[in-house]
């Protein structure tokens, strides 16, 4: 399955409800699974992003829909990036 990295920033609402952040992450993992995706890692970070998720999804459209639904809850804003494994990038480079 294609892999993705999601960079998340808390909204004002998300910061106000910071005590529920771990519970919200668990709920997000379940929501991803219901749509056929899988969160492979979730970490809270210092710096320009508050959280970073690694995920797998069947395709770009599915991860986009899940990201939109996550953002619609109002606690985070997302930036989603397609990620490539070493094997995938080797195949891409061969096609260049």
LUMNU-531871 format. One record per atom (N, C-alpha, C): residue in one letter; x negated, y negated, z. Coordinates in steps of 0.1 Angstrom, whole numbers, padded with zeros to 4 digits, always signed. Each point is the difference from the previous one (the first is absolute). Layout:
# residues N
AXYZ;...
END
This chain:
# residues 96
X-0008+0012+0000;X+0008-0012+0000;X-0009-0012+0000;X+0004-0011-0007;X-0007-0012+0001;X-0001-0006+0014;X-0012-0006+0002;X-0002-0006+0013;X+0000-0015+0000;X+0004-0006+0011;X+0002-0014+0001;X-0006-0005+0014;X-0004-0013+0000;X-0004-0007+0012;X+0010-0011+0002;X+0006-0001+0011;X+0009-0011+0003;X-0006-0009+0011;X-0001-0013-0003;X-0005-0010+0009;X+0012-0007+0006;X+0001+0000+0013;X+0012-0005+0006;X-0003-0012+0010;X+0008-0010-0001;X-0001-0011+0010;X+0013-0002+0007;X+0000-0001+0013;X+0012-0003+0008;X+0006-0013-0004;X+0013+0000-0001;X+0007-0013-0001;X+0002-0006+0014;X+0007-0011+0000;X+0003-0006+0013;X+0008+0010+0009;X+0010+0006-0007;X+0008+0010+0007;X-0008+0012+0005;X-0010+0005-0008;X-0008+0011+0004;X-0009-0003+0012;X-0005-0013+0000;X-0009-0004+0011;X+0009+0000+0013;X+0012-0006-0001;X+0008-0001+0012;X+0004+0014+0006;X+0000+0010-0009;X+0004+0013+0004;X-0013+0009+0000;X-0011-0005+0003;X-0013+0007+0000;X+0000+0013+0009;X+0008+0000+0010;X+0000+0012+0009;X+0006+0012-0006;X+0007-0002-0011;X+0006+0012-0007;X-0008+0004-0012;X-0012-0006-0002;X-0007+0003-0012;X-0003+0015-0003;X-0003+0007+0011;X-0003+0015-0002;X+0013+0007-0004;X+0011-0004+0006;X+0013+0006-0003;X+0004-0003-0015;X-0002-0013-0004;X+0003-0004-0013;X-0009+0008-0010;X-0012+0003+0003;X-0009+0007-0009;X+0005+0015-0002;X+0005+0006+0011;X+0005+0013+0000;X+0013+0000-0009;X+0008-0010+0002;X+0012+0000-0008;X-0003-0002-0015;X-0010-0008-0003;X-0004-0002-0014;X-0005+0013-0006;X-0008+0008+0008;X-0004+0013-0005;X+0011+0008-0004;X+0011+0000+0008;X+0012+0008-0003;X+0007-0005-0012;X+0001-0013-0002;X+0006-0006-0011;X-0008+0004-0013;X-0013-0001+0001;X-0008+0004-0012;X+0003+0015-0004;X+0001+0009+0010;X+0002+0014-0002;X+0014+0002-0007;X+0010-0007+0004;X+0013+0001-0005;X+0000-0003-0015;X-0009-0008-0005;X-0001-0004-0014;X-0010+0008-0008;X-0006+0010+0007;X-0009+0009-0007;X-0015-0005+0000;X-0002-0009+0009;X-0014-0006+0002;X-0006+0006+0013;X-0012-0003+0002;X-0007+0005+0013;X-0010-0010+0004;X+0001-0005+0013;X-0010-0009+0006;X-0011+0010+0005;X-0012-0002-0006;X-0011+0008+0004;X-0009-0006+0011;X+0002-0013+0002;X-0007-0007+0011;X+0006-0013+0003;X+0000-0004+0012;X+0005-0014+0004;X-0009-0005+0011;X-0006-0011-0002;X-0009-0006+0009;X+0003-0015+0002;X-0001-0005+0012;X+0001-0014+0004;X-0014-0006-0001;X-0001-0012-0006;X-0013-0005-0004;X-0001-0015+0005;X-0013-0004+0002;X-0003-0014+0002;X-0004-0006-0013;X+0002-0013-0001;X-0003-0007-0013;X+0012-0004-0007;X+0000-0001-0013;X+0011-0006-0008;X+0012+0008-0001;X+0000+0013+0004;X+0011+0009+0000;X+0003+0006+0013;X+0012+0002+0004;X+0004+0005+0013;X+0000+0016+0000;X+0004+0005-0011;X+0000+0015-0001;X-0004+0004-0014;X-0006+0012-0001;X-0003+0006-0013;X+0006+0014-0001;X+0007+0003-0010;X+0006+0013-0002;X-0007+0007-0012;X-0002+0012+0001;X-0004+0008-0012;X+0012+0009-0002;X+0004+0002-0013;X+0012+0007-0003;X-0001+0007-0013;X+0008+0010-0002;X+0002+0007-0013;X+0014-0001-0004;X+0002-0001-0013;X+0014-0001-0005;X+0000+0006-0014;X+0012+0004-0005;X+0001+0007-0013;X-0004-0010-0011;X+0002-0013+0001;X-0002-0009-0010;X+0000-0014+0005;X-0004-0010-0009;X+0000-0014+0004;X+0014-0005+0004;X+0010+0004-0008;X+0014-0005+0003;X+0004+0004+0014;X-0003+0013+0004;X+0005+0004+0013;X-0007-0007+0011;X-0013-0002+0000;X-0007-0007+0010;X+0004-0015+0000;X+0003-0006-0011;X+0005-0013-0001;X+0013-0002+0007;X+0009+0010-0002;X+0013+0000+0007;X-0001+0001+0015;X-0009+0009+0004;X-0002+0002+0014;X-0006-0013+0007;X-0009-0006-0008;X-0006-0012+0006;X+0010-0012+0001;X+0009-0001-0010;X+0010-0010+0000;X+0009+0002+0012;X+0004+0013+0002;X+0009+0003+0011;X-0006-0002+0013;X-0013+0002+0001;X-0008-0002+0013;X+0000-0015+0003;X-0003-0008-0011;X+0000-0015+0002;X+0014-0006+0003;X+0010+0007-0005;X+0014-0005+0003;X+0004+0001+0014;X-0007+0008+0008;X+0003+0001+0014;X-0004-0012+0008;X-0009-0008-0006;X-0004-0013+0005;X-0012-0001+0010;X-0006+0011+0002;X-0011+0000+0010;X-0014-0001-0007;X-0001+0003-0012;X-0013+0000-0007;X+0002-0005-0015;X-0011-0005-0005;X-0001-0003-0014;X-0011+0009-0005;X+0002+0006-0012;X-0009+0010-0005;X-0007-0004-0013;X-0012+0005-0001;X-0007+0000-0013;X-0004+0014-0003;X+0004+0005-0011;X-0002+0014-0004;X-0010+0001-0011;X-0009+0009+0002;X-0011+0002-0011;X-0001+0015-0003;X-0001+0003-0013;X-0003+0014-0004;X-0014+0003+0003;X-0002+0012+0006;X-0014+0004+0003;X-0003+0013-0008;X-0013+0001-0003;X-0005+0011-0009;X-0010+0008+0008;X+0000+0013-0001;X-0010+0009+0005;X-0012-0001-0009;X-0011+0006+0005;X-0012+0001-0008;X+0002+0007-0013;X+0007+0012+0000;X+0003+0007-0012;X+0009-0008-0009;X+0010-0007+0005;X+0008-0008-0009;X-0008-0011-0007;X-0008-0007+0008;X-0008-0011-0006;X-0010+0005-0011;X-0005+0012+0002;X-0009+0006-0010;X+0008+0002-0013;X+0012+0005+0001;X+0008+0002-0012;X+0003-0013-0007;X+0003-0010+0009;X+0003-0014-0006;X-0012-0005-0007;X-0012+0001+0006;X-0012-0005-0006;X-0003+0007-0013;X+0003+0013-0001;X-0003+0007-0012;X+0009-0005-0012;X+0012-0005+0004;X+0010-0006-0010;X-0004-0014-0004;X-0008-0007+0007;X-0003-0014-0003;X-0009-0001-0012;
END
